[in-house]
Amino acid sequence: MVNTKIDLGKGLVLRNPVMTASGTFGYGEEYTDFVDMAQLGGIIVKGTTLHPREGNPYPRMTETPSGMLNCVGLQNKGVEYFINTIYPRIKDFDTNVILNLSGSTIEDYVTAAEMINELDNVPAIELNVSCPNVRQGGMAFGVTCSGISQVVTEVRKAYHKHLMVKLSPNVTNIAEIAQAAEASGADSVSLINTLLGMAIDAEKRKPILSMVTGGMSGACVKPVALRCVWQVSKAVKIPVVGLGGISNATDAVEFMLAGASAIEIGTANFIDPAISAKVAAGITDYCERHGFEKATDLVGALEV
């Protein structure tokens, strides 16, 4: 039997390396007809902000070659709605329920983190630092070392459980950004968030998305994501969670070989709602076929 347990530290222990990515798995309830939550290491629920957000105007999603673009804009009903309405319905899922937290100001992040800290059955936050910092004219917190240091430092003071920081690939040196997050108190980093892209309707001579640009995800981003995981895993001592274009178990194993302790599955959930459980089983099968007694033995085992 393969030991698939992954300990990411500070109380976040996964039964296997597979989690679902925020924004692609709803609150988990939507997938219970397709996936037994007990077969997953964890689910990361859709992005939540302190105050309700309407999101961006339609159209805000479009298919691209081997992927998709979205500019949904973090539509959600706010952290109080999550605590009062959603949390009671999902708190007893037999897996780790992790909340993806976004904000426009540091104060928003801190206030929401304090509220989430009180939820017994949410062992971790995934901090989305790709949101616009309205105090800096719309610049995302996560694209500079100083920006990510500020938000992680303040949230760390307010939140006492596992703090995972989700990194943007839209930077010059993602390893430096990861080091800044680690130095400021992150317990792990997840990467990558979406790549900035756009799509055009040539016949209408207009952008397809209402916001012109959007986040690109899916199989097309996998080579970039793998490179980022490889670089970051060499630069930090905290665990790395890999995501970006993972569509099957082989993809997941590649991310682990590159240095990821765990992985998240995102866009592939839209194609096959049961893919996460299949990937978890596939990682076990790979370990059995290659003589790995523990899934952790895969982490960073790439022979270069």
N, C-alpha and C positions, 0 to 999 in steps of 0.2 A: 504494500500500500504506500502511495506517495503522500508525504506530509505537505499539504498545500497551504498551511497557515502562514500568513504574512503579518509580522508585527511592525507597524509603522511608528510605534513609539507613543508615549503619553496617552496610553489607554485606547489607542485605535488598533485593534487586532482584527484582521480579516480572515475568514475561513478559507479563502482562496484569493488569488491576485486580481479578480475581475470585479470592477465596479462599472456603473453606468454613468455617463457624462451628463452634467446639468443641461437642461434645455431640450434633451432628447428622450427623456423617460418620464416626463410629467412629475407627479408626486409618487410614482410607483403604482398607484391604484389602477391606472389606465392599462397596466401590463400584467395584472395578476391572472388574467385568463391565459396568458402565454408563457409566463415565467414563474417558477416557484422561487420566491425570494430567498429561501434557505439554500438555494444553489449558488448564490452570489456572495461576493465578499462585502459588497455594499452598494447602495444607490445614492446618487447625489441629486437631490431634488432641484427643480427649476429655480433659476435665479430669483432671489428675494431682496427687496429693498425696504428701508425703513417706512417709507410712505408708498401708497399705491401708485402704480405707473400705468398709463394707458398704452404705452408702446408707440411705435411709429405708424404712420399711415400705410395703407395697402397700396400697391403690392409690396410685400416685404420678404418673399421667398421666391427663389427661382432655381431650377436645375441647371447645372453646368456639366461639361464633360467630366465624368468620374467624380462628381461631387455636387455641392449645392452652395448657394449664397443666401444669407439671411440678414435682415436688418430689423428683426422683431422689436428690439428696443427694450428688452427686459420687462415686458408686460407682466404685471403681477398685482395682487391685491394688498401687498404690504405685510410686514412682519407680524403685526397684531392678528391679521386674518389667518396667517399660517399657524400661529400659536393657538388661537381659539377654535379654528375650524378644521384645518388640515392635520395638525399634529395629533389630535386625539384619534384620528382615523388610521394613522400610519405608524404610531409610536410602538406598536407591538409587532411590526414586521420582524420576521426572524432573520434579520440582517442589519448591518450598520446603516442608519439613516443619517446622511450628512447634508447639511444645508449650504447651498452656494449663496454667499452674501455679497451684494453689490451696494454701491453708494456713490453719491455725487460730491460729498464732502467727508472729511475725516470724522466730523461730528456724527454724521449719519451712520457711518460704519460702527463707531464706538457704541452709540446708543442701541443699535440693533444687536450688536454682539453681546452687550450686557443682558438683553432680554433672552437671547438664545442660550446664553450660559446657564439659565435656570431650567432648561429642558433636560430632564434626566436621561431621556432616550435618544438624544442627539449628541453623539460622542465627539463630533468634529464639525468645524466650519471649513468650507473651501472659499477662500477670500478671492473674489474676482477684482483684480486691480486694473482691469482694462477699461473701466468706466471713466467717463470724462470728469476731471477735477474742475468743477465750476469756478473755484477760486483761482485757477491758473488758466482761465480762458479756454477751457475744454480739453486741455492736455490730459491724457490718461495717466493715472498714478503710476502704472506699471512700466512706463517707457523710460524712466530715469531712475538711477540708483537713489537719488535723494527723495524722489516721490514715493517709491516703494518703501523706503526706510521710514518715512514719516507715518504712512498709514499702518504698516505692520507693527511698528513700535507702539502706537496708540491702541490698536486693537489688542495687542498682546497684553497690555495692562488691564484691559477690560474682560478678556476672555481667557479662561483658565483650563480649557480642555485642548484637544489637538487642533492646531492651527495649520491648515494646508493653504498655501498661497498659489493661485493659478497664474501662470506667466504668459505674457503676450509674446508671439514671435516677431511682432512688428517693431523690432529694436535692432540696434547695431551689434550688440554683444549680449546675448541672453545669459551667458555664464556669469557675467558681472552682475546682472540684475538678480540672478538666483543667489549669488553670494551676499548681496545686500539684504535680501529677504531673510536668509539664514542668520546673518549678523544681527538682525532686528528682532529675532525671536520666532521665526517660522519653524514648525516641527517637521514639515515636508513641503515640497513644491510639486505642483502638477503642471504639465506642459505637453502640448501647446494649446493655447486658445486659438481662435480662428485667425486666418491670414486675411488681410484686407484686400478685397477684390471688387470688381464691378462687371456688369453685363449690359450690353447695348442691343436694342431692337433696331437693326439697320434700316428696315422698311419705314419705320416711324421716325428714325433719327432721334430717338429718345432713350434715356436709361430705362432699364427694366424695373429696377428697384426704386421705390419712392424717395429713398435717401441717396440715390445715385450709387454709393458704395455700400458694401456689406461684408460680413464675415464669411470666408470660404472654408468649407469643411468637406470631409469625405475622403475617399481613397486617394484623390489627387494630392493631398497635403502630406501623405505618409512619409515620403523621403525627407521632407523638411523637418517633420516632427522627429523622425529617427535621429537625424543629425543633431537637433537641439537636445534631445535626451542624452545622447552620447557625450556632448560637450558639457552639459550641466552636471551629469553624474561624475565627471572627472573633476569638477570644480567645487562641489559641496560635499559635506559629510552627512547631511540629513537625507532621508529617503526621497527618491524621485518617483513620481507617478506619471506614466506616459500615456498620451492620447494623441489622436490625430490620424484618421484614416484606417483605424483597426477594423477589419472586416471579417476576420477569421482567426483561428487559433494560431496559425503560423505567423500572422502579423503580430499577435500578442507576444509570442515567444521571441520574435525579433526585437521588440521593445525591451523585453527583459534582458536579453543578451547584451543590448546596448547600455544597460544600466538601470532600467526601471524596476523598482521593487514590486509595483502593482501597475495595473493599466485601467483605463476607462474606455468604454465603447460608446460612441456618440451617434453619428449619422447612420451607421449600419442598423441601428434600432428601427429606423423608418422603413428599411428594406425588409428586414426579418425581425419581427418583435421578439423572437425567442433566441436571437443570436448570442446574447450574453451568457446564457446557460450552456450553449453549445461550445463557446470559446473556453469556458471554465473546464468542461469535460475534455476538450482538446488539449489543454495545457497538461492535464493529468496524463493523458495518453502519450503526449510527447515525452514527458519525464519517464514514463514506464519503458518506452521504446529505446530511450537513450541512456537508461541506467541512472537517472537522477532520483535519489531517495527523497529529496526535499525541493519544493519549488524555488526556495531561496537560492539553491545552488545554480540556478539559471542566471541570477542577477549579475550582470557584468561579466558573463563567461565568454564573451566574444573573443576569439583568438585573432589577434592583430599582429 
